[in-house]
Amino acid sequence: MNTLFLLRKNCFSLLLILCSHIIFAQNNNLSGKVTDTKGEALAGASVTIKGVNKGTLSDKNGAFTIANVADGTVKLSISFIGFSTKEVSVTIPQTAALAVTLSDDQTSLEEVVVTGVFDKRTKMNASVAISTLNVKQIEAVVPNSSADLLKNLPGVYVNTSRGEVGNSIYTRGLNYNGGFFYVSMQEDGLPVMGISGLIQPDAYLRADATINKIESVRGGTASILGPNAPGGIFNYVSKTGGQTFAGEARARFGLEGNGKNPYYRADFNVGGPLSKDKTLTFNVGGFYRSADGPKYPGYKLSYGGQVKANIIKNYKSGSLKLYAKVLDDNTAQFEYTPSIDFQNPRPAGSFTNTSSTLIQSQQFTILKAVSGASKDINYDTQKVGSYDEKSIGLNWEQTFGEGWTFNNNFKFSNKDNISQTTAVVFPFRVDQVVFYGVSGNVAKFGTYEFYNPTTGQSYGTVQQLPPTPTSGGIRFIPSNLSLPGGDVLQNAVFYNPNPYGEVSMNDFIDQATISKKLKNMTFTGGLYYASTKANRFSMIPAGQSFATIEDQPKTVAIRYTNLAGTKFELTNPNGITNFGGSGVYENEANIKQTALFLGHNWDISENLNFDWGIRAETFNIKSSFITPKRVTPDSPTGADGNATTLYDNRLFTANPTQSFEKTLSFSDVISYSMGLNYKIHDGLAVYGRYSQGRKTPDLSYFMDIANQQLTSNISVEAQDIKMAELGVKYRSRNFNLFLTPFYTLAGNIPNFQIFQNVDATYYAPARVYQKIETKGLELEGNYVFNKNFSLRVVGILQSSVAKEFSVWLAKTNGAADDEKVSYDGNQNDNIGNMFTVTPTYSNDKFTASINWQYMGKRWANVGNAFQLPSFNSFDLNTSYKITNKIQANLSVNNLFDTYGIMGWAAPGGFPASLDTQGFTKAMLDANPQAIYATLPIMPRAYFLTMSYKF
């Protein structure tokens, strides 16, 4: 209550200050026009009055107006991504409108950036690895997702093989826990979510026509200016309204899945002034799309969209921006493809890179009487995964004179996710014991008939019989078994569990900074605060199903006849068994994160700059959780009262609510960074930097352990990321080059594992800690051959070693016979050399480019069992300007339909497939032709986009 009162009081005071500045504002206007060397208008150029941090953007005609400028001489800074920044002095009142011409700077070394630096500066003057993607570069491609755009940045590993959401991004060897663990994905300067782990941030960060540019910082000051982001910050900056009304509409039609599956999308963005003096502007835009998907599962894979808007009030000494977003979207992640040949991976049997292993449409209800939940669960695969967000924020920037500037950016958001697609789809044989163990039917002797639940067609039977003195175990005898997919794995089905999850996250995120600019230095202090309330309701799984091994798998039903001749249905009419799965898990958590940071930027001389910064954070989580308790023995008649239907006989109740609280103090999470930048001359600069970043666990770490009732083993430990880097920046009239050698040492990385006792209870083996060392060289360069042809190259050469890396291998008798295996000295997994080479041809009407992306070979696991092979892929992008307002774009992604491997799953079927680190070279040598699974890049796709700008 006190916090809310203070917030309201402070907001009221700020509004009073705002009003007073508006009342006493001057009436002089500063106006002009920005063009390129061809005389064409540059829409969206940034025009800022230096020293007072006041500015605007040029409109579609390149024109701009800054209202309420005091009399005297001011210095303007005019910048646009892809062009050199220009500074000019203007006397107010003006006698004539200002004309500004910007010249090309293809790699934007003179582009002014704001992300991850202590004050606004150009890449040439910054002692940190910064890259940008401008609106032209973004519009030229058709990315699979917002994360996919980052492949055009040096040193960034991006895996978008799971689809539009659920991707993986990491930098400089920091690939622990996959996903976005070490980086901060941001939208307009604030993290997409307060804490990750339950939902990937890319699910709520969508690239559309509202994106103006992307700024990235890899390493360096990201550990100071980003929350838990020692690996980097990726900030997606939205468009804002200009001085005249302008907009864009795009219509896109595509054929994904190598030209088979339709894709429809529409984007729009409009903006302009809302007041006569043009100090009040607006921008609104978004997208809607509907698609069958690159791997069509038999129902629509993606549908929905978002709307974003902002309103800005500029006044003499600052600005106020109100912004909001509504996202309502549905999409699913792809599963792995059955594959053969570890040296040259390719789809097994009749599978291709467009085959879907997601099961065909399933609908069923889990009654609360079965699951022990407070409600029935209506499961429907056609609803795939739903992602909903409503957010609103306010960014206030204010200058107070004498070099003082204050900025406060806060955002409220509510994110919801319901997931109900099949997952961990792996094949296994029905004539082996693992199948019956997963389905809970070991030692239920008799005959199991497999059939198509729609047509009744029988696929044959398997007898499970007691062991004999000579059999060595339970016997499994197939008869007339003809399950589809024999060319992949004989006598096998897909295990296709049906997980269900509901996640809700409410975030309040606020970052306030205050800076003082002196003659040759700037001090910046800041406060970051994030409060998150998260709830998760999950059934993992809600039920189990088995399916045919083929494209768009079909459910397989099972009928069981015991040795006495009594028939039972193991599956319901839709082929679902084991309703309720493992029961319902409910988690609630309140997380508070607070950080204080300080940065100092000092221009020691005209050519030498020194900066340093420090950040201290606190972390607190209060969590409660409810776990399920299986009622034993199973009900003889089940929820439907029918003794011959066994699929609903599992019953669950809830264990008593448990809770815990864990805290890290300021002294536990301290990060620091310091760097020197020396400008040898206007075309050459070098820098050096050393950083130590600290990283706290994500939310899944706590909830997953809690769900196994292992809270006594929960600890909160900050990982330690040390990073050293050098930078060489060169620019000339037609050539630009940015080279960054780096060294990363990631330590104190916990390897927390969960194993199961013989009695089905859980335990955690003794914790081991990992240390990973990575050395590499990032590069970013551009060469302009002439006015029509240029070449851009980004890439990374790197090597990563597991200095300390141990894992426990579970055996059969619980903790007593677990084995600890050390991989010290082995190569880290999934770290390889990467390059993107983009030659571009353009004239007044036509532009064409090819993105050649090279992914080097990578070790498949830290055990170094085998290597994922290198591959090349190509994207073709062309555009033609039909008129000054209408443009057509044609793109072909993965032009040669390359089957490039980005992920894999081990052979052996479920659950062995999940344990990639446990797969050894000895296992591979014993069975080099084993069926395993791979996750490839997206298959070839064609897109035609028509855009209209007004």
Order of alpha helices (4+ residues) and beta strands (2+ residues): alpha-beta-beta-beta-beta-beta-beta-beta-beta-beta-beta-alpha-beta-beta-beta-beta-beta-alpha-beta-beta-alpha-beta-beta-beta-beta-beta-beta-beta-alpha-beta-beta-beta-beta-alpha-beta-beta-beta-beta-beta-beta-beta-beta-beta-beta-beta-beta-beta-beta-beta-beta-alpha-beta-beta-beta-beta-beta-beta-beta-beta-beta-beta-beta-beta-beta-beta-beta-alpha-beta-beta
